[in-house]
Amino acid sequence: MMVRPDPINMVNRVRRTLNNAIRDENFYMAHQLYKSLYSRYISMHNKDAAIMTLQEGIIVLYDNHQVGIATDLAQLFAKSLSTQHIVPSEQMFDFIRDIFRKFGPSLSAERDTMLNTIIQWTIEHCPEYSMGHPGLHKRIGYIYWSEANFELAQHHYLRSTDGLAFAAMLVEMHKTRGLKYEVDLFITQVVLQGLCMRNTSIAQSTFQSYTKLHPAINDEPPYILPLLNFICYLLKILDGGKLKTYIVLCEQYQSSLIRDPSYTEYLDKIGQIFFHVKPFERRPRQQHGFLEREFQRDNTCNMSRKDLSLKEKIAILDKVKSLPPGTSQRKIAEKLCVPKSTVAKLLKEEVILRENFNSTQTGNQKRKREGKDPEVDEALSEWFSLITSRGVRVSGPMLKCKAEELSRKIGNNQFIATDGWLSRWKNRHEIKFKRVHGEKASADESASNDWKVDRLKIILNDFSPDNIFNADETGLYYRATPDGSLCFKKEVLSGSKKAMDRITVLLCVNMTGSEKRKLLVVGKSLKPRCFKNMSINKMPVHYHANKNAWMTSTIFSNWLYEWDKELQAKSRSILLLIDNCAAHPKNVQLKNITLEFLPPNTTSLIQPLDMGIIKNLKVKYRMKLVHFILENIEENLLDQSATANQISGKINILQAIQFVSESWREVSCSTIMNCFAHCGFSNFIGPQPELTELDEQYFFVQNHKEFENIDENAPCFDVNEEICDVVVQNVLKKRKLEDYDEEEEEEEEEDTKPPVTAREAKKCIDLLQKFFMQEGNENSPCDKLEACAHFVNQIHTKQLRQQTITTFCIPSTSKY
């Protein structure tokens, strides 16, 4: 007889696998495991645990920047609230508010879908609220307000009970978008809309709060503005329900009510709801309302059908959003002077139209035309965008060859790029052939001067010098030696294979030089042999790896996210100045870091790190490299194989990290400040920054000037070589295929030394203590060494074993 597995044990197994996936950053698997856990809890009839699992998954995936799959769990969460009959609660509303805020305006379509599902859930469980629970609308309204989306904020506040917050939003909305004489129009429209929706509480509380909060209104009636008095009296006569009073009130304030023709429609509705009268006779009047002035049109407007461009369709949809909620399609058509059928079609296809508009440059096309293979079309477009952004000249035959190459990589071997297809592809993407005049890609002095005049002044006004940072990458040939040997040695380094081994180093420093960020180093191997028994977290740099030792957008984005979290904890905001290289993405969502991208072709003129900071770091690194080679040669003078070439070839990544970290620490604040000043970041222009004080041994190097600049043009990010792989990978991701696994390259052979033992460390400490106590070393840092000695002694004591007397009776087998 088969024994059915215990459901709890199965859940625990899935939970352990899930934790391992999160630890290993395998978020795709984590996403699937969260769904699996949810299904298991549902089968166990534990709906609370199922919902909590989805909540946990949404937060974990979003915090790890997996927005797409986090959104998928959020949609499942929204549907589960209804299917699992979860009772609405303040706690649940708070969670919905938090994830709604996390997703942000960039995911407006996904947010709207999720929100509509959640509102329907509240209506099912709270039928007394026919438009959704006011507690939910209150929270969503506040988020839209914080995003400055006043129209949608107003839509939700009208369905809430928080009149105080609604009034505060209206005051801000009037100050930022309205005119001085419209102070009464804002609150009048809101109150009338609230009464039409039978939400008298929001209408009364918002009116009372608005008149108290707005600085241009005296907070006690009678008011100077007639419309405010009208609303005050209207709210008082609602309970009585006397028709005659209502008619007289409207007639008395008729001259003020005609300022906005929409008021007549609202008053008709209010008369039907509260006073049981037929609608007032509508008479056309001149339009002067704060919303209607956006849609003023000629009375003789032409209602004939015509083809609208994508840009025109989006403009119509934007205007529809600004109209009062609940406006019928017929009234929208009348106001915007377009056929009703056109309005209905645009509203139905709004999401698709906005996606198409965001993906095009001009929006002038009237229909979306796709090629015979949309995936190849999209891949070539992305490849073309990346390749031309890096200054590569592209011809028609090159595009045809690349299109066929991309199609084969995607899996379509039947595609042929004909001249006709290429011509249509260029028309679809608005690509034209242009001749190159002059050297536009060289340093653009005009653009740099304009940036200094227009943008730099704003930066200096908005941020203090301590909060203005510059970051840039540089390639470093960490094993490179001069083109000749050292002067008192005659070895020639021609044909050295490892002399050009490269790493990429990211530097970041603020304007005053008071904060030099920890360097980020990108190597070729994720776990070089020299890292054995080493803790990467305790290294003096942040270390990453890929097979080309290049900075990538993923590495750079993660570095930004970590720094942003650190700044959030300190409540500190900074500006980061970076160039426009492909490894610096522009769509990163940060809270406390403002990214400022330099104009193209200006980094050699206005980027502080390029003014001498990077060169200063490299010269100091070269000095340390020369000293290291000299010391090793002098220690092995009798060994004929101890050449500079062989010694430099044994330098590993760990030693390079130590050298470059020490060099970065030695770059002075005055050098950094002068480099910023020479870019215009200060009124004071100091002397040209000196590289460093070079000692005699450095000048013994033949061609030391060439040695300094040997890696000046070393690549530190992918220029062209892997663009095809990136493009194909993006297309395959959209197909939901597995991503390519990047094989990790092991670093080339190098000497690996055994880890340093506690006994060896203790001997070194003892030796240093004696050195510090010698005559002539009076200013030595003895106090700092004491802390190191204490730590080493503790480790050494823990490793000692308690011995018995029998131990001494056993013959020793060790060799001395």
C-alpha positions in Angstrom: 0.0 0.0 0.0 1.5 3.4 -1.0 1.9 6.0 1.7 0.9 9.4 0.7 3.6 12.0 1.3 3.0 14.4 4.2 1.9 17.8 2.8 3.8 19.6 5.6 7.0 17.8 4.7 6.5 18.7 1.1 6.0 22.3 1.9 9.2 22.3 4.0 11.1 20.8 1.2 9.9 23.4 -1.3 10.7 26.2 1.3 14.3 24.9 1.6 14.7 24.8 -2.1 13.3 28.3 -2.3 15.7 29.7 0.2 18.6 28.1 -1.7 17.4 29.7 -4.9 17.2 33.1 -3.3 20.6 32.7 -1.8 22.1 31.7 -5.2 20.2 34.6 -6.9 18.3 32.2 -9.1 15.2 34.4 -9.1 13.4 32.7 -12.0 13.4 29.4 -10.0 12.4 31.4 -6.9 9.4 32.8 -8.8 8.2 29.3 -9.8 8.8 28.0 -6.2 6.7 30.8 -4.8 3.8 29.8 -7.1 4.3 26.1 -6.1 4.2 27.0 -2.4 1.0 29.0 -3.1 -0.6 26.0 -4.8 0.3 23.6 -2.0 -1.1 25.9 0.6 -4.4 26.2 -1.4 -4.6 22.4 -1.6 -4.2 22.3 2.2 -7.0 24.8 2.5 -4.6 27.2 4.2 -5.5 30.4 2.3 -3.9 32.7 4.8 -0.5 31.0 4.4 -1.0 31.1 0.6 -1.7 34.8 0.5 1.3 35.5 2.9 3.5 33.5 0.5 2.6 35.7 -2.4 3.2 38.8 -0.3 6.6 37.6 0.7 7.5 36.7 -2.9 6.5 40.1 -4.3 8.6 41.9 -1.7 11.7 39.6 -2.1 11.7 39.7 -5.9 11.1 43.4 -6.1 13.8 44.2 -3.6 16.2 42.2 -5.8 15.2 44.3 -8.8 13.2 41.4 -10.5 10.3 43.7 -11.4 8.8 41.6 -14.2 8.3 38.4 -12.2 7.4 40.4 -9.1 4.6 42.0 -11.1 3.4 38.5 -12.2 3.1 37.4 -8.5 1.2 40.7 -7.8 -1.4 39.9 -10.4 -1.8 36.5 -9.0 -2.1 38.0 -5.5 -4.9 40.4 -6.7 -6.9 37.6 -8.2 -6.5 35.4 -5.2 -8.0 38.0 -2.9 -11.3 37.4 -4.6 -11.0 33.7 -5.4 -10.0 32.8 -1.9 -12.6 35.1 -0.3 -10.1 37.2 1.7 -11.9 39.7 3.9 -10.8 43.4 3.3 -8.8 44.8 6.1 -6.7 47.9 6.9 -3.6 45.7 7.1 -4.3 44.3 3.6 -4.9 47.8 2.2 -1.5 48.9 3.7 0.3 46.1 1.8 -1.5 46.9 -1.4 -0.5 50.6 -1.0 3.2 49.5 -0.5 3.4 47.3 -3.6 1.5 49.9 -5.6 4.1 52.5 -4.6 7.0 50.1 -5.4 5.9 49.4 -8.9 5.8 53.2 -9.7 4.4 55.0 -12.8 6.7 53.1 -15.1 4.4 50.1 -14.7 1.1 52.0 -15.0 -0.6 49.4 -17.2 0.2 46.6 -14.8 -0.8 48.7 -11.8 -4.1 49.6 -13.4 -5.0 46.0 -14.1 -4.1 44.9 -10.6 -6.0 47.8 -9.0 -9.2 47.1 -11.0 -9.1 43.5 -9.8 -8.6 44.6 -6.2 -11.4 47.3 -6.3 -13.8 44.6 -7.7 -12.8 42.4 -4.8 -13.7 45.1 -2.2 -17.1 45.6 -4.0 -17.8 41.9 -3.7 -17.2 41.8 0.0 -18.5 45.3 0.8 -21.5 45.8 -1.4 -22.4 49.0 0.5 -19.4 50.6 -1.3 -20.5 50.4 -5.0 -17.3 52.0 -6.2 -14.8 50.2 -4.0 -13.8 50.5 -0.3 -12.9 54.1 0.7 -10.0 53.0 2.7 -8.4 51.6 -0.4 -9.2 54.6 -2.5 -7.7 56.9 0.2 -4.3 55.1 0.0 -4.2 54.9 -3.8 -5.1 58.6 -4.0 -2.2 59.5 -1.8 0.2 57.6 -4.0 -1.0 59.3 -7.1 -0.7 62.6 -5.3 2.9 61.8 -4.4 3.6 61.1 -8.0 2.0 64.5 -9.0 -0.7 62.6 -11.0 -3.5 65.0 -9.7 -6.2 63.7 -12.1 -6.0 60.1 -10.9 -5.5 61.2 -7.3 -8.7 63.2 -7.5 -10.5 60.2 -9.0 -9.7 58.1 -6.0 -10.1 60.8 -3.3 -13.6 61.3 -4.5 -14.4 57.7 -3.6 -12.7 58.0 -0.2 -13.6 59.7 3.1 -10.3 61.6 3.7 -11.4 65.2 3.0 -8.4 66.7 4.7 -5.9 65.0 2.5 -8.0 65.7 -0.6 -8.2 69.4 0.3 -4.4 69.6 0.8 -3.9 68.0 -2.7 -6.3 70.5 -4.3 -4.4 73.4 -2.7 -1.1 72.0 -4.2 -2.8 71.3 -7.5 -4.1 74.9 -7.7 -0.7 76.4 -6.8 1.2 74.3 -9.4 -1.3 74.1 -12.3 -4.0 76.7 -11.8 -4.4 80.4 -12.2 -4.9 82.9 -9.3 -8.5 83.6 -10.2 -9.4 79.8 -10.3 -9.0 79.3 -6.6 -12.8 78.7 -6.3 -13.2 76.6 -9.5 -11.1 73.8 -8.1 -13.2 73.1 -5.0 -16.5 73.9 -6.7 -16.0 71.2 -9.3 -14.9 68.6 -6.7 -17.9 69.3 -4.4 -20.3 69.0 -7.2 -18.7 65.8 -8.4 -18.8 64.4 -4.9 -22.5 65.2 -4.6 -23.3 63.6 -8.0 -21.6 60.4 -6.7 -23.8 60.7 -3.5 -20.7 61.0 -1.4 -21.8 64.0 0.7 -19.3 63.3 3.5 -16.3 63.8 1.2 -17.9 66.9 -0.4 -18.5 68.6 3.0 -15.2 67.6 4.6 -13.1 68.6 1.6 -14.8 72.0 1.3 -14.3 72.8 5.0 -10.7 71.7 4.9 -10.0 73.5 1.6 -11.3 76.9 2.8 -9.1 76.5 5.9 -6.0 75.4 4.2 -5.9 77.6 1.2 -4.0 80.9 2.0 -6.1 82.9 -0.5 -9.4 82.1 1.3 -10.7 83.5 4.6 -11.7 80.5 6.5 -15.1 81.7 7.7 -18.2 82.5 5.6 -19.4 84.7 4.0 -16.6 84.4 1.5 -15.3 87.0 -0.9 -15.7 84.6 -3.9 -19.3 84.0 -4.8 -18.9 80.3 -5.8 -17.6 79.5 -2.3 -20.8 81.0 -0.8 -22.9 79.0 -3.3 -21.3 75.7 -2.2 -21.6 76.6 1.4 -25.3 77.3 1.1 -25.8 74.2 -1.2 -24.3 71.9 1.4 -26.7 73.3 4.1 -29.9 72.9 2.1 -29.3 69.3 1.1 -30.8 67.7 4.1 -34.0 69.8 3.9 -34.7 68.8 0.3 -36.7 72.0 -0.5 -36.9 72.4 -4.2 -37.8 76.0 -4.2 -34.8 76.9 -2.1 -32.5 75.0 -4.5 -34.0 76.8 -7.6 -33.7 80.2 -6.0 -30.1 79.5 -4.9 -29.1 78.5 -8.5 -30.8 81.5 -10.0 -29.0 83.9 -7.5 -25.6 82.6 -8.4 -26.3 82.0 -12.1 -23.7 84.6 -13.2 -21.0 82.8 -11.3 -22.1 79.3 -12.4 -21.7 80.0 -16.1 -18.0 80.3 -15.6 -17.8 76.6 -16.2 -20.5 75.0 -18.4 -20.0 71.6 -16.8 -21.6 72.9 -13.6 -25.0 72.9 -15.3 -24.8 69.1 -15.9 -23.7 68.5 -12.3 -26.5 70.6 -10.9 -29.0 68.7 -13.1 -27.8 65.5 -11.5 -27.8 66.9 -8.0 -31.4 68.1 -8.5 -32.4 64.6 -9.5 -30.7 62.9 -6.5 -31.5 65.3 -3.7 -34.6 67.3 -4.8 -36.3 64.8 -7.2 -36.6 67.3 -10.1 -36.1 66.9 -13.8 -32.8 68.0 -15.4 -32.4 71.7 -16.0 -32.6 72.8 -19.6 -29.1 72.9 -21.0 -28.1 76.0 -22.9 -24.7 76.4 -24.7 -22.5 78.9 -23.1 -19.0 80.2 -23.6 -16.4 77.8 -22.1 -13.9 79.3 -19.5 -13.4 76.4 -17.1 -10.0 75.4 -16.0 -10.4 72.0 -17.6 -12.5 73.0 -20.5 -10.0 75.7 -21.8 -7.8 72.8 -22.8 -10.4 71.6 -25.2 -11.8 74.9 -26.6 -13.0 74.3 -30.1 -14.9 76.2 -32.8 -18.6 75.7 -32.9 -18.3 74.7 -36.6 -15.7 72.0 -35.9 -15.6 69.2 -38.5 -16.8 65.8 -37.3 -15.7 63.9 -40.4 -13.6 60.9 -40.0 -9.9 61.1 -40.8 -6.8 59.0 -40.1 -5.1 60.1 -36.9 -1.4 59.7 -36.3 -0.2 57.9 -33.2 0.8 61.1 -31.6 -2.7 62.6 -32.2 -4.3 59.5 -30.7 -2.2 59.8 -27.5 -3.0 63.5 -27.2 -6.8 62.7 -27.3 -6.3 60.0 -24.6 -4.4 62.5 -22.4 -7.3 64.9 -22.8 -9.8 62.3 -21.9 -8.0 61.6 -18.6 -8.3 65.2 -17.7 -12.1 65.2 -18.0 -14.3 64.6 -15.0 -14.7 60.9 -14.1 -17.8 59.3 -15.5 -18.0 61.6 -18.6 -19.9 59.7 -21.3 -18.3 58.9 -24.6 -20.8 61.0 -26.4 -19.8 64.1 -24.3 -16.1 63.3 -24.8 -16.7 63.2 -28.6 -18.5 66.5 -28.5 -15.8 68.2 -26.5 -12.9 66.9 -28.5 -14.7 67.1 -31.9 -14.1 63.5 -32.9 -16.6 60.8 -33.8 -17.9 58.7 -30.9 -16.8 55.5 -32.6 -13.2 56.9 -32.6 -13.4 57.6 -28.9 -14.6 54.1 -28.1 -11.9 52.5 -30.2 -9.1 54.6 -28.7 -10.2 53.9 -25.1 -10.4 50.2 -25.9 -6.9 50.1 -27.4 -5.3 52.6 -25.0 -2.7 50.3 -23.4 -1.4 49.0 -26.8 -1.3 52.6 -28.3 0.7 53.9 -25.4 3.2 51.0 -25.6 3.6 51.7 -29.3 4.1 55.4 -28.8 6.7 54.8 -26.1 8.6 52.5 -28.4 8.8 55.0 -31.4 10.7 58.2 -31.8 8.2 60.6 -33.4 4.7 59.0 -33.3 3.8 60.5 -36.7 2.9 57.2 -38.3 -0.8 56.3 -38.6 -0.6 52.6 -38.6 1.8 50.1 -37.0 3.5 48.2 -39.8 5.5 45.0 -39.0 7.9 43.2 -41.3 7.8 39.6 -42.4 9.7 38.6 -39.3 9.0 40.9 -36.3 11.7 39.3 -34.1 14.4 39.9 -36.7 13.0 43.4 -37.2 13.2 44.1 -33.5 16.7 42.5 -33.1 18.2 44.5 -36.0 16.7 47.7 -34.6 18.2 47.1 -31.2 21.6 46.2 -32.7 21.5 49.3 -34.9 20.8 51.5 -31.9 23.6 50.1 -29.9 26.2 50.1 -32.6 25.5 53.6 -33.8 25.6 55.0 -30.3 29.2 54.0 -30.2 30.2 55.9 -33.3 30.3 52.9 -35.7 29.4 53.8 -39.3 26.8 51.4 -40.8 26.0 50.7 -44.4 23.1 49.0 -46.2 25.0 45.8 -47.1 26.2 45.6 -43.5 22.6 45.7 -42.2 21.5 43.0 -44.6 24.3 40.6 -43.5 23.7 41.4 -39.8 19.9 40.8 -40.2 20.5 37.3 -41.6 23.1 36.6 -39.0 20.7 37.6 -36.2 17.9 35.5 -37.7 20.0 32.4 -37.7 21.0 33.0 -34.1 17.3 33.4 -33.2 16.5 30.1 -35.0 15.0 31.3 -38.3 17.1 29.9 -41.1 14.6 30.8 -43.8 14.9 34.5 -43.5 16.5 36.4 -46.4 17.2 40.2 -46.2 16.2 41.6 -49.6 16.7 45.2 -50.7 13.0 45.7 -50.5 12.8 44.4 -46.9 15.8 46.7 -45.9 14.1 49.7 -47.5 10.8 49.1 -45.7 12.8 48.4 -42.4 14.5 51.8 -42.7 11.1 53.5 -43.4 9.5 51.8 -40.3 12.3 53.0 -38.1 12.9 56.3 -39.8 16.5 55.7 -40.7 18.2 57.7 -43.3 21.7 57.8 -44.9 23.7 60.9 -44.0 27.3 61.8 -44.8 29.8 62.6 -42.1 31.1 66.1 -42.2 34.2 66.9 -40.1 35.1 65.2 -36.9 32.0 65.5 -34.8 32.9 62.6 -32.6 36.0 64.4 -31.4 35.9 66.6 -28.2 32.9 69.0 -28.5 34.0 72.2 -26.9 30.8 74.0 -27.8 28.6 71.4 -26.0 30.9 71.4 -23.0 30.7 75.2 -22.7 26.9 75.1 -23.0 26.7 72.5 -20.3 28.9 74.5 -18.0 26.7 77.6 -18.5 23.3 76.0 -18.5 23.5 72.9 -16.4 26.5 73.2 -14.1 25.2 76.3 -12.3 22.0 74.4 -11.4 24.0 71.5 -10.1 26.1 73.7 -7.9 23.0 75.5 -6.5 21.1 72.3 -5.8 23.9 70.1 -4.3 26.7 70.9 -1.8 30.3 70.1 -2.9 30.4 67.0 -0.6 27.3 65.6 -2.4 28.6 66.0 -6.0 30.3 62.8 -7.2 32.0 61.7 -10.4 32.4 58.0 -11.4 34.2 56.5 -14.4 35.8 53.3 -15.4 39.4 52.7 -16.6 41.2 49.7 -18.0 44.4 48.7 -16.1 47.1 46.4 -17.5 48.0 45.1 -14.1 51.0 43.0 -15.2 52.4 45.5 -17.8 56.0 46.4 -17.5 57.9 49.0 -19.6 59.0 48.6 -23.2 62.5 48.0 -21.9 63.8 46.4 -18.7 64.9 48.3 -15.7 68.1 50.2 -16.4 70.4 48.0 -14.4 68.9 44.8 -15.8 69.0 43.9 -19.5 66.0 41.5 -19.9 63.8 42.4 -22.8 60.0 41.9 -22.4 59.1 41.4 -26.1 56.7 38.7 -26.7 55.4 38.7 -23.1 51.9 37.1 -23.1 50.8 38.2 -19.7 52.0 41.8 -20.0 48.6 43.0 -21.3 46.4 41.1 -18.8 43.7 43.6 -18.0 41.2 44.4 -15.3 38.6 47.2 -15.2 38.5 49.6 -12.3 35.6 51.9 -11.4 36.5 55.1 -9.5 34.1 57.4 -7.7 34.9 60.4 -5.6 33.2 63.6 -4.5 34.1 67.2 -5.3 36.0 67.9 -2.1 37.9 64.6 -2.1 36.6 63.9 1.4 34.8 60.7 0.2 36.6 58.3 -2.1 34.2 55.4 -2.7 35.5 51.9 -2.4 36.9 50.8 -5.8 35.0 48.3 -8.0 37.2 45.9 -9.9 36.1 43.6 -12.7 38.3 40.6 -13.5 37.9 37.6 -15.8 37.5 34.9 -13.2 34.8 34.9 -10.5 37.0 32.7 -8.2 40.7 33.0 -9.1 42.9 30.5 -7.4 44.6 33.3 -5.5 41.3 34.0 -3.7 41.3 30.6 -2.1 40.7 30.9 1.7 40.0 34.6 1.2 36.7 36.4 2.0 35.6 38.5 -0.9 33.6 40.8 1.4 36.7 41.7 3.4 38.7 42.8 0.3 39.6 46.5 -0.1 37.5 46.6 -3.3 34.2 45.4 -4.7 35.0 42.5 -7.0 33.0 41.2 -9.9 33.9 39.1 -13.0 32.9 38.3 -16.5 34.8 36.6 -19.3 36.0 39.9 -20.8 36.7 41.8 -17.5 34.4 44.6 -18.7 32.0 46.8 -16.9 28.4 45.9 -17.8 25.1 47.6 -17.2 24.1 44.9 -14.7 27.3 45.4 -12.6 26.9 49.1 -12.7 23.2 49.1 -11.9 23.7 46.8 -8.9 26.5 49.0 -7.6 24.1 52.0 -7.9 21.3 50.1 -6.1 23.6 49.2 -3.1 24.9 52.7 -2.8 21.3 54.1 -3.0 20.2 51.9 -0.1 23.2 53.1 1.9 22.2 56.7 1.2 18.6 56.1 2.1 19.7 54.8 5.5 21.5 58.1 6.1 18.8 60.2 4.6 21.3 61.7 2.2 20.9 62.7 -1.4 23.7 63.1 -3.9 24.3 63.8 -7.6 26.4 61.4 -9.6 28.1 62.7 -12.8 28.8 59.9 -15.4 29.4 59.6 -19.1 27.1 58.2 -21.8 28.9 54.8 -22.3 26.8 51.7 -22.9 27.5 50.3 -19.5 25.7 53.2 -17.8 21.9 52.6 -18.2 19.6 55.6 -18.1 16.4 53.8 -16.8 17.7 53.0 -13.3 15.1 53.9 -10.6 16.9 55.5 -7.7 15.6 57.4 -4.7 18.6 59.2 -3.3 21.0 59.3 -6.3 20.4 61.8 -9.1 22.2 60.7 -12.3 23.6 63.5 -14.5 24.9 62.3 -17.9 27.6 64.4 -19.6 26.9 65.4 -23.1 28.5 63.1 -25.8 32.1 63.7 -26.7 32.8 66.0 -23.8 34.3 63.8 -21.1 37.9 64.8 -22.0 36.9 68.4 -21.3 34.5 68.4 -18.4 34.9 65.0 -16.6 37.0 65.6 -13.4 38.3 62.0 -13.3 39.8 62.5 -16.8 41.6 65.7 -15.7 44.3 63.7 -13.8 42.7 61.7 -11.0 42.8 58.4 -13.0 46.3 59.1 -14.3 47.4 59.9 -10.7 46.1 56.5 -9.6 47.8 54.7 -12.4 51.2 56.4 -11.9 51.1 55.4 -8.2 50.2 51.8 -9.2 53.1 51.7 -11.7 55.5 52.9 -9.0 54.4 50.1 -6.7 54.8 47.6 -9.6 58.3 48.9 -10.3 59.2 48.6 -6.6 57.8 45.1 -6.4 59.9 44.0 -9.4 63.0 45.7 -8.1 62.8 44.1 -4.7 62.2 40.6 -6.2 65.2 41.0 -8.6 67.5 42.2 -5.8 66.5 39.3 -3.5 67.4 36.8 -6.3 70.5 38.4 -7.9 72.2 35.0 -8.2 69.2 33.5 -9.9 69.5 34.0 -13.7 65.8 33.3 -14.2 64.7 36.2 -11.9 63.9 38.5 -14.8 61.4 41.4 -14.7 59.3 39.5 -17.3 59.0 36.4 -15.1 58.4 38.4 -11.9 55.6 40.5 -13.4 54.0 37.4 -14.9 53.6 36.0 -11.4 51.6 39.0 -10.2 48.0 37.8 -9.6 44.7 39.6 -9.2 44.9 39.7 -5.4 48.2 41.6 -5.5 46.9 43.9 -8.2 43.8 44.6 -6.0 46.1 45.5 -3.0 48.3 47.7 -5.2 45.4 49.6 -6.8 43.6 50.0 -3.4 46.7 51.4 -1.8 47.2 53.8 -4.8 43.6 55.0 -4.5 44.1 55.7 -0.8 47.2 57.8 -1.6 45.5 60.1 -4.2 45.3 63.4 -2.3 42.3 65.6 -1.7 44.1 68.6 -3.3 44.6 66.7 -6.6 40.9 65.8 -6.6 39.7 69.4 -5.8 42.0 70.8 -8.5 40.7 68.4 -11.1 37.0 69.4 -10.3 38.0 73.0 -10.4 39.6 72.7 -13.9 36.2 71.3 -15.1 34.4 74.4 -13.8 33.1 73.0 -10.6 34.6 75.8 -8.6 35.3 79.5 -8.9 38.8 78.8 -7.7 41.2 77.4 -10.3 44.3 76.0 -8.6 47.5 74.9 -10.3 47.5 72.0 -12.7 47.3 68.8 -10.6 50.6 67.1 -10.1 50.6 63.4 -10.8 52.7 62.4 -7.8 56.2 62.7 -6.5 58.1 60.2 -8.6 61.2 58.7 -6.9 64.5 57.9 -8.6 63.8 54.3 -9.2 60.7 55.2 -11.3 62.9 57.4 -13.5 65.3 54.5 -14.0 62.5 52.9 -16.1 63.2 53.3 -19.8 60.4 55.1 -21.7 58.6 55.8 -18.4 56.2 58.3 -20.1 55.0 55.6 -22.4 54.8 53.3 -19.4 52.4 55.7 -17.6 50.0 55.8 -20.6 50.3 52.1 -21.7 46.6 51.4 -20.9 45.2 54.8 -21.6 42.9 53.4 -24.3 42.4 50.0 -22.8 38.7 49.0 -23.3 36.7 48.8 -20.1 33.3 47.9 -21.6 32.0 46.0 -24.6 32.2 48.2 -27.7 30.9 46.0 -30.5 32.0 42.4 -30.1 29.1 41.0 -28.1 26.3 43.3 -29.2 24.8 40.5 -31.3 24.8 38.1 -28.3 23.1 40.8 -26.1 20.4 41.5 -28.8 19.7 37.8 -29.4 19.5 37.2 -25.7 16.9 39.9 -25.3 14.8 38.5 -28.1 15.0 35.0 -26.6 14.0 36.3 -23.2 10.9 37.8 -24.7 10.2 34.3 -26.2 10.6 33.0 -22.6 13.4 30.7 -23.5 16.3 30.0 -21.2 19.0 32.7 -21.0 22.5 31.9 -22.2 24.7 30.6 -19.4 28.0 32.5 -19.5 30.8 30.1 -18.9 33.2 31.2 -16.3 36.8 31.3 -17.4 39.4 30.3 -14.9 42.3 32.7 -14.7 45.5 31.7 -16.4 48.0 29.7 -14.5 49.6 31.6 -11.6 51.5 30.7 -8.5 49.2 29.9 -5.6 50.6 30.2 -2.2 49.2 28.4 0.9 47.1 30.5 3.3 49.0 32.5 5.9 48.8 30.7 9.3 48.2 32.3 12.7 51.7 31.4 13.7 53.2 33.2 10.7 51.0 36.2 11.3 52.2 36.4 14.9 55.8 36.3 13.9 55.2 39.2 11.5 53.5 41.2 14.2 56.4 40.6 16.6 58.9 41.7 13.9 56.9 44.9 13.3 56.8 45.7 17.0 60.6 45.4 17.2 60.9 47.6 14.1 58.6 50.3 15.5 60.6 50.3 18.8 64.0 50.9 17.0 65.6 54.3 17.2 64.6 56.7 14.4 61.0 55.3 14.3 59.6 57.6 17.0 56.5 58.5 15.0 55.5 54.9 14.2 51.8 53.9 14.7 52.3 51.6 17.6 48.8 52.0 18.9 47.3 50.8 15.7 49.6 47.8 15.7 48.5 46.8 19.2 44.9 46.2 18.0 46.2 44.0 15.2 48.4 42.1 17.6 45.5 41.5 19.9 43.4 40.1 17.1 46.2 37.7 15.8 46.9 36.5 19.4 43.2 35.6 19.9 43.2 33.6 16.6 46.5 31.9 17.6 45.2 31.0 21.0 42.0 29.4 19.6 44.1 27.2 17.3 46.3 25.8 20.1 45.3 22.4 21.4 45.4 21.2 25.0 48.2 18.6 25.2 48.6 15.8 27.8 51.8 14.4 29.3 51.5 11.3 27.0 52.0 13.6 24.0 55.6 14.2 25.1 56.2 10.4 25.2 55.4 10.0 21.5 58.4 10.2 19.3 58.3 13.3 17.1 58.1 12.8 13.4 58.6 16.4 12.4 61.6 17.5 10.5 63.7 20.5 11.5 
